[in-house]
């Protein structure tokens, strides 16, 4: 609003009320139509409501000492323009209290003139909050304060969002009057909320529930409206360990200590016949792995990594079976238990790892897109996925039925077929379905991947027939059979990994962030299926049971693996609590490679054992039966699966 007064000269003010922004500057125009002599000139700017002197020009010079305290250093004339009749005032560092009427009065010896201008609006957007949040423990909830002050009603702000400064992760978003919870990062989805009844008061504080150690760090609250924005930063300090995390730490320490103590006792044992040694053996295998399994599950539940830790827990449990299967003291177990371990050891481990790993993909099932096209619908996904565990379960049932109740098998020659081949068939069928599961909808294969897929699809079905035929024809050529197992099997596994590497982009679509895990699991499952073809160390003369290689592999599986997993989980727990960030991106990258190393060691131990058995047979004299005919040399897996119907 402008109110001019005309006496002896004319003053000009603003054509419209100026708009100011909080913290910015605004120009209040005031100019004479013709310049006035400086000797008799006095210019005075005042607030009309309070009468406060904003600035003064008198006796040819500006008088900053006359300014009201609230305007000192903020209100300025343009001295070089005063001689030209321009008496405008620049007001800096605008505050909300600067809104109101201002008068510019110009005096000469004979006349005076006055204009009035008004700052109607001070546009501002201020965001503030507390710099540090209150200390809290993992599993509790905490409030991160953020208050927005603006000339605009808070509920009409364009956008207010909370995000992590370290990785620019969106925590929670308020946009165009609505809270968009689905836009939050998956790490915070379902754990964050605004106080909806307080938003109208400018309170955009964030409630963060079920705290995790990774929540430590800096959070920024940003508010945006048009060209104006503001933000405040809140630091969430280190979180105290919850009772569950203390329990995880204790379980890891116990598993570590029990593994070391049991291994020392095992090494110092001179014989394996007494009850004490057997109890140490059982505690060595069962105790640490059970503790680690519970620790992994608790860690996944508290930190939200259940998909990751479920496989680690499964590996810990199945390691018990594998260690019993390779145990040098297995002959001290009850006969029924020995047979059960030999029959179901490898199939159970294979099936458990397969089902749990692919359950991760099934639990996150959705239409899978690649290169902008939907390549696998939910229905197709369920069919392909369902084939894998179905084959695993059927394999366990069939192998168990074949071993326990041979009379139930309706195939005439099934009773003559070793259960190693029978288990191998189901495992390779499962491997084939896994390859199809990953490959059948891949529409963009480079030439190398096409060759790899062709080799795999030919090799996998062929291996079911060729392996069975060769093992009979090479009964008296053991070196050839050993070469096949020691060279061809690793080459077959390497080709599978090479193929997965060629289609890694597609694998990433099915298993997000788990490409490396898919490759390691594939290698682990294929070597487990190959192990089913080999003879158990205790089932032939000249075996290396209780030899140094056997004891080293057994000690590695029962003690070293538990120690490595306990250290990895303990380090992850402590460093994540201290730094708020994970020590490693995925615990499976520790558990799976070491488990692969153990299983591969078992595989080559079995190959070595078969070679020793073959040498023993070569130097032994053939035995004759009651009819005077020599007994037929048993095949590679003759006694691998004892009759469990009798004890």
Secondary structure, 3 states (H helix, E strand, C coil): CCCCECCCCCEECCCCCCEEECCCCEEECCEECCCCCCCCCEEEEEECCCCCEEEEEECCEECHHHCCHHHCCCEECCHHHHCCCECCEEECCCCHHHCEEEEEEEECCCCEEEEEEEECEEECEEEECCCECCCCECCCCEEECCEEEECCCHHHCCEEEEEECCCCEEEEEEECCEECHHHCCCCCCCCEEECHHHHHHCECCEEECCCCHHHCEEEEEEEEECCEEEEEEEEECCCECCHHHHHHHHHHHHHHHHHHHHHHHHHHCCCCCCHHHHHHHHHHHHHHHHHHHHHHHHHHHHHCCHHHHHHHHHHHHHHHHHHHHHCCCHHHCCHHHHHHHHHHHHHHHHHHHHHHHHHHHHHCCCCEEECCEEEECHHHHHHHHHHHHHHHHHHHHHHHHHHHCHHHCCCHHHHHCCHHHHHHHHHHHHHHHHHHHHHCCCCCCCHHHHHHHHHHHHHHHHHHHHHHHHHHHCCCCHHHHHHHHHHHHHHHHHHHHHHHHHCHHHHHHHCCCCHHHHHHHHHHHHHHHHHCCCCCCCCCCCCCCCCHHHHHHHHHHHHHHHHHHHHHHHHHHHHHHHHCCCCCCCCHHHHHHHHHHHHHHHHHHHHHHHHHHHHHHHHCCCCECCCCCECCCCCCCCCCCCCCCCC
